[in-house]
Every structure is written in C-alpha cells, then in structure tokens.
C-alpha cells in the first residue's frame, strides 16, 4: 500500500522571533527538511506540509526538498491536505516539531493503522500531549487517507493534531512504545525552540558513521571526521564539494609523483580517503544520499591506479623492469578480489572482514615504506597483501557455496 506523510508546520517556537518550529535550524537546513527526509526514508513517496501561513523560510525549505527530487506539497488547511492524499493511502502524521529517530519512523510504518507512537507520562515529557494517565503521544501517528478525510469533515475549530489523536485513541489504535528496545537510542523530542536542538547535530553525525568499510574507514578516518564534520554540518556545506575534493587529491597525487615529490604524492593519496569519508558522513547525517557516489569512488580509484603506474615507471628507470610485474600483480590481484567480493556479498553471511585489501587500506599500508624510501618493497608488500586477501575471500566463497549445496532441498 502506498504511503504518504503529513507534516504539521503551523506552530510558532516558544520565542516567536525564532519563527515556526518547522523552520528552526538543524544541520545547516531546517527541522522540516529533516522530518521530510525521515518520512521519505521510511517509504513515503508523497509529503504534504500542513501550513496555515508560508513564511519565506518555509517556502525555501520546501523548494530545497523539491530540488533534491522529493515530491512535496504545501496544504493551507486540513481540507486541502485531505484532497492531496488518496483515501486508500496509509498516512504517516508527523507532529509539529516532532523529531524522532529513523528507527522509530520505520517501526511506525510497519504497524497496523491506526497506530500511535507513545512515550511514558513522565515530568521531562510534559510537552507531549497526554493520551491517558500513563502515556503521552510521541508525535508520530499512522492512519489512512480516509481517516484524515473523515476527520476533516467534522473538524470545525478543533486542532488538527489533537482531533486526529483523539479519534485514533477512540478507534483503539495500536500503541508503539518509543522506549521499547531503545536503550542505545533516543526517544522522540518535541522541539519548541533552538535550545531544544542543541547538540543534536553531533548525534546525527554519530548515527551517520559509515559501517562495514575497511580498517581505515573504521579506525583512522573517524578521528579526522570528528573534528572536521560538525562545523561543516552546522554551516550547511554541500557534501558534493568534499567528494570532488577527494578525487582532486587523488589526481594531484599522480602529478606530484610524476614531478618527483613522492612523499607529497603519498600524502595526497592518504588525504583523499578522509575527505571522501567526510563527504559521506555529511550526506548521511542529512539523510540525503551522496550524489554520484559510485562515480566518485571509481574516479578516485582510477586516479590511484594512475599514481601507481607513474610510480612504477619511475621505479623501473631506477631498478629495472622488475617494478612492472610487481605493479601488474597488485592490480590483477585487486581486480580478482573485487570479483570474488561481489560473489561473496550474494551468499548468506557473505561479508568480508575489515582487514581485507581495499583502496584506502592499500594506500595507508604504504605509509611506512614511503617514510623510509623503500617504494619498490612497499609495492611488493601491497601485492602480497592483495593476493592474500584474494585467497582468503575465494576460500570463503568456496565454503559458503559448498554449504549451500549440502543443504537439503
């Protein structure tokens, strides 16, 4: 069944000088944009913003969402909103100023409509609307388009959110406890001012950390990202520029090596990895996929191969033709490893360990040899590293294929 989202955006912040709750600044954009992207990640292909007035900041936020490819409409009243949502669609209602985790959005859309997200009735959650003596509404609701239309028909002067909530409660809606299984996460926030968002950008960056990458991405790059990414996120820096910068650094490495500045070229290659990681971290924090990420990775990989060939040409002039077979062995081993990894990913439990040779793993493993000037020995060790990784992954593929073949039909 199709899913739409209705985001309320009509309440002012506690300090009216801050504007609407929905236009409060978050990670260089607005709270509304974050809510809309959360809804889209949960499966909503149509987002309707319920706004009694459309100040410039709200209109700009909606336009940015549209430029990113999302289908977003503004409804000036509940009847207008109901007309924009098909009666048979499921509707995810996001309360004005509600900020919840992607996990809670996913839990809500998997529930049976009508459903309500709930939080315990505790003193620090007094801003959430009370449902009964024990729980309050957590700011997310799943109903149907027909349910919204019926509510709009009888609304009168009642508040949209409160009326939908009361009708859902009377309909014996399923209750989704926001605190269940959430020991390591955050329960919903009801944002009423800029102060409520203090520090939330760091939480967004922490949850956006890429997982399942190689050892530099897991153990080295986060040390750099933790310093660089937070101020960039608050300024609204477009991650695409860092992706371009990563490719540029890799291209510059080949030029520096060709000019005879090998250490500077090695440094540029090493720097390209953290720059690419910052780009992905910023994009992940904003819940917006990095545009052309695959193309950027291919371009960076080709630039690194070019740097290797330039280095091999220089080494061949110094030590003889033996540098070329070593470089060829490295490239062929990495090509074969990539093919085996693609097969492994399609098998049950097919994830290669993080120590397996990779683009950034090879670049950073070259550092000690570069520092002592043993470039040919370094390339030889990288070739052996790549061959060992290929052998290990090929063995894992064989084991998993044999296990699948031995399973009874």
C-alpha positions in Angstrom: 0.0 0.0 0.0 1.3 3.5 -0.9 2.5 5.7 2.0 2.1 9.5 2.3 3.3 11.8 5.0 1.5 14.8 6.6 3.9 17.1 8.5 2.4 19.8 10.6 4.2 23.2 10.2 2.0 25.9 11.7 3.0 26.4 15.4 5.5 29.1 16.3 8.5 28.3 18.5 8.4 29.3 22.2 10.3 32.5 21.2 8.2 33.8 18.2 11.3 35.7 17.0 12.7 32.2 16.1 9.8 31.7 13.6 7.9 28.5 13.1 9.1 25.3 14.9 9.4 23.7 11.5 11.9 26.3 10.3 14.3 26.1 13.2 17.8 25.5 12.0 19.1 21.9 12.1 22.4 20.8 10.5 22.5 23.7 8.2 19.0 23.2 7.0 15.6 23.2 8.8 13.8 20.9 11.1 11.1 20.4 8.4 13.7 19.1 5.9 14.9 16.6 8.4 11.4 15.4 9.1 10.6 15.1 5.4 13.7 13.1 4.7 12.9 10.8 7.7 9.5 10.2 6.2 10.9 9.5 2.8 13.4 7.0 4.2 10.5 5.2 5.9 8.8 4.9 2.5 6.7 8.0 2.0 6.7 9.0 -1.7 4.4 12.0 -1.2 4.9 14.6 1.6 2.3 17.1 2.4 3.2 20.1 4.6 0.2 21.4 6.6 0.9 25.2 7.0 -1.6 28.0 7.8 1.0 30.5 6.6 4.0 30.1 4.3 6.9 32.4 5.5 9.9 32.7 3.3 12.0 30.2 5.4 9.3 27.5 5.0 8.9 28.1 1.2 12.7 27.9 0.8 12.9 24.6 2.7 10.1 23.1 0.6 11.9 24.3 -2.6 15.2 22.7 -1.5 13.4 19.4 -0.9 11.8 19.6 -4.3 15.2 20.3 -6.0 16.5 17.2 -4.3 13.9 15.1 -6.1 11.3 14.7 -3.4 7.6 15.2 -4.0 6.5 17.8 -1.5 3.3 19.9 -1.5 2.0 22.6 0.8 -1.6 22.5 2.1 -3.1 25.6 3.6 -5.7 23.7 5.6 -6.8 20.3 6.7 -9.4 20.0 3.8 -6.7 21.0 1.3 -4.4 18.3 2.8 -7.1 15.7 2.7 -7.7 16.4 -1.0 -4.0 15.8 -1.7 -3.9 12.4 -0.1 -5.7 9.4 -1.6 -8.3 7.7 0.8 -6.6 4.3 0.3 -3.1 5.6 1.1 -1.6 5.0 4.5 -0.7 8.3 6.1 2.2 8.9 8.5 1.4 12.0 10.5 4.4 13.9 11.9 3.6 16.3 14.8 4.7 19.9 14.7 8.2 20.0 16.0 8.5 16.2 16.4 12.0 14.8 16.0 12.3 11.0 16.1 15.0 8.5 15.0 14.8 6.7 11.7 14.3 3.5 13.6 11.0 4.9 15.2 9.8 6.0 11.7 10.4 2.5 10.4 8.6 1.0 13.3 5.6 3.2 12.8 5.1 2.4 9.1 5.3 -1.3 9.9 2.5 -1.0 12.4 -1.2 -1.7 11.7 -3.1 1.6 11.1 -4.4 3.3 13.1 -1.2 3.4 15.3 0.2 5.9 17.7 3.8 6.3 19.0 3.8 6.7 22.8 6.2 7.9 25.4 5.8 7.4 29.2 4.0 10.1 31.1 7.0 11.5 33.0 7.8 15.1 34.1 10.5 15.6 31.4 8.0 14.8 28.7 5.3 17.2 29.8 5.3 18.9 26.4 3.9 15.8 24.7 0.1 15.6 24.5 -1.4 13.3 27.1 -3.3 10.3 25.9 -4.3 8.8 29.3 -2.9 8.5 32.9 0.2 6.5 31.8 1.3 7.6 28.3 1.6 10.6 26.1 1.6 10.9 22.3 5.2 10.6 20.9 4.5 12.8 17.8 4.0 10.1 15.1 0.8 8.6 14.0 -0.2 6.1 11.3 -3.7 6.4 9.9 -5.4 6.2 6.4 -6.2 8.9 3.9 -9.9 8.1 4.5 -9.4 8.6 8.3 -8.0 12.1 7.6 -10.9 12.9 5.3 -13.4 11.9 7.9 -11.6 14.0 10.5 -11.5 17.0 8.2 -15.3 16.7 7.6 -16.0 17.1 11.3 -13.1 19.2 12.5 -14.6 22.6 13.0 -12.4 24.8 15.2 -10.5 21.9 16.8 -6.8 21.5 16.4 -5.9 19.0 13.6 -3.3 17.0 15.6 -5.4 16.8 18.7 -8.5 15.8 16.8 -6.7 13.1 14.9 -5.1 11.9 18.1 -8.5 11.6 20.0 -10.1 9.8 17.1 -7.3 7.4 16.8 -7.4 6.7 20.6 -11.2 6.1 20.3 -10.5 3.7 17.4 -8.4 1.6 19.7 -5.2 2.4 17.8 -2.2 0.2 18.2 0.3 1.7 20.6 4.0 1.7 19.6 6.2 2.3 22.7 9.1 4.6 21.7 11.2 3.3 24.6 11.0 -0.4 23.8 14.3 -1.7 22.6 15.8 1.8 22.6 18.4 1.5 25.2 21.2 2.9 22.9 19.0 5.4 21.0 16.9 8.5 21.7 13.3 8.8 22.4 11.4 11.5 20.4 12.0 15.2 21.0 9.3 17.8 20.8 11.2 20.8 19.6 9.9 24.2 20.8 13.0 26.3 20.3 16.6 26.4 19.2 17.8 25.4 22.6 16.0 22.0 22.2 18.2 21.2 19.2 21.5 22.0 21.0 24.0 19.2 20.4 21.6 17.2 18.1 23.9 17.7 15.1 26.6 15.7 16.8 24.1 12.9 17.4 23.2 13.0 13.7 26.8 12.6 12.8 27.4 9.8 15.3 24.5 7.8 13.8 25.6 8.5 10.3 29.0 6.9 10.7 29.6 4.5 7.7 29.7 0.9 8.8 31.1 -2.2 7.1 34.0 -0.4 5.5 37.7 -1.3 5.6 40.0 -0.7 8.5 41.0 3.0 7.7 37.3 3.9 7.5 36.6 2.3 10.8 39.6 3.2 12.9 41.5 6.1 11.2 39.1 8.4 9.4 36.7 8.9 12.3 39.4 10.7 14.2 39.5 13.3 11.4 35.8 13.3 10.8 35.1 14.0 14.4 37.0 17.3 14.2 36.1 18.5 10.7 32.5 17.3 10.2 30.5 19.1 13.0 31.2 22.7 11.9 30.7 21.8 8.3 27.3 20.3 9.1 26.2 23.4 11.0 27.2 25.6 8.1 25.2 23.5 5.6 28.2 22.7 3.5 27.3 20.6 0.4 29.0 17.2 0.7 29.5 17.1 -3.0 32.4 19.5 -2.8 34.2 17.1 -0.5 33.6 14.2 -2.9 35.1 16.4 -5.6 38.0 17.3 -3.3 38.8 13.6 -2.7 39.1 12.9 -6.4 41.1 16.1 -6.9 43.6 15.0 -4.1 44.0 11.6 -5.8 44.6 13.2 -9.2 47.1 15.6 -7.6 49.0 12.6 -6.1 49.9 11.3 -9.6 51.0 14.8 -10.7 53.2 15.1 -7.6 54.8 11.7 -8.0 55.5 12.5 -11.7 57.2 15.7 -10.6 59.5 13.6 -8.3 57.7 14.5 -5.0 56.8 11.0 -4.0 56.1 11.7 -0.3 53.9 14.6 -1.2 52.0 12.3 -3.6 51.6 9.7 -0.9 50.3 12.3 1.5 47.8 13.5 -1.1 46.5 9.9 -1.7 46.2 9.3 2.0 44.3 12.6 2.4 41.8 11.7 -0.3 40.3 9.0 1.9 39.3 11.1 4.9 38.0 13.8 2.6 35.7 11.2 0.9 34.7 9.9 4.4 33.7 13.4 5.5 31.5 13.7 2.3 29.7 10.5 3.1 29.3 11.4 6.8 27.8 14.8 6.0 25.4 13.2 3.5 24.4 10.5 5.9 23.7 13.0 8.7 21.4 14.9 6.4 19.7 11.6 5.4 20.5 12.5 1.8 22.4 10.0 -0.4 25.6 11.4 -1.8 25.0 12.2 -5.4 27.1 10.2 -7.9 28.9 8.4 -5.0 29.7 5.4 -7.2 31.2 7.6 -9.9 33.3 9.5 -7.4 34.7 6.2 -6.0 35.6 4.9 -9.5 37.3 8.2 -10.4 39.3 8.1 -7.2 40.3 4.5 -7.8 41.4 5.3 -11.4 43.4 8.2 -10.1 45.1 5.9 -7.5 45.9 3.4 -10.3 47.4 6.2 -12.4 49.6 7.2 -9.5 50.8 3.6 -9.1 51.6 3.3 -12.8 53.5 6.6 -12.7 55.4 5.4 -9.6 56.2 2.1 -11.3 57.6 3.9 -14.4 59.9 5.9 -12.1 61.0 2.7 -10.2 61.6 0.9 -13.5 64.0 3.6 -14.5 65.8 3.2 -11.2 65.8 -0.5 -10.5 65.0 -2.2 -13.9 61.9 -3.7 -15.4 61.1 -5.8 -12.3 58.9 -3.0 -11.0 56.3 -3.6 -13.7 55.4 -7.3 -12.9 55.0 -6.3 -9.2 52.6 -3.5 -10.1 50.7 -5.7 -12.5 50.4 -8.4 -9.9 48.9 -5.9 -7.5 46.4 -4.6 -10.0 45.4 -8.1 -11.2 45.0 -9.3 -7.6 42.7 -6.4 -6.7 40.6 -6.9 -9.8 40.2 -10.6 -9.0 39.5 -9.7 -5.3 36.7 -7.3 -6.4 35.1 -10.1 -8.4 35.2 -12.6 -5.5 33.8 -10.0 -3.1 30.8 -9.4 -5.4 30.1 -13.1 -5.3 30.6 -13.3 -1.6 28.1 -10.5 -1.0 25.3 -12.5 -2.6 25.9 -15.5 -0.4 24.4 -16.0 3.1 26.6 -14.3 5.7 28.9 -13.1 2.9 30.7 -10.1 4.5 34.5 -10.0 4.1 36.5 -9.0 7.2 37.7 -5.4 7.5 41.3 -6.3 7.1 40.9 -7.4 3.5 42.8 -5.3 1.0 41.0 -2.2 -0.3 41.7 1.1 -1.9 42.3 3.0 1.3 43.8 0.0 3.1 46.5 -0.3 0.4 47.2 3.5 0.4 47.6 3.7 4.2 49.6 0.4 4.3 52.2 2.0 2.0 53.0 4.8 4.5 55.8 3.1 6.5 57.6 2.1 3.3 57.2 5.6 1.9 58.7 7.1 5.0 61.9 5.0 4.7 62.1 5.4 1.0 61.6 1.7 0.2 59.0 2.2 -2.6 59.5 -1.0 -4.6 59.4 -3.1 -1.4 56.2 -1.3 -0.4 54.6 -2.1 -3.7 55.7 -5.7 -3.4 54.2 -6.0 0.1 50.9 -4.5 -1.2 50.8 -7.0 -4.0 51.3 -9.8 -1.4 48.6 -8.2 0.8 46.2 -8.2 -2.2 47.0 -11.8 -3.1 46.5 -13.0 0.4 43.1 -11.1 0.6 42.0 -12.7 -2.7 42.9 -16.2 -1.5 41.0 -15.7 1.8 37.9 -14.4 0.1 38.0 -17.1 -2.6 38.2 -19.7 0.2 35.2 -18.1 2.0 33.2 -18.2 -1.3 34.0 -21.9 -1.7 33.0 -22.7 1.8 29.6 -20.9 1.5 28.8 -22.4 -1.9 29.6 -25.9 -0.5 27.4 -25.2 2.5 24.5 -24.1 0.2 24.9 -27.2 -2.0 24.8 -29.5 1.0 21.6 -28.1 2.4 18.5 -30.3 1.7 16.2 -29.0 -1.0 
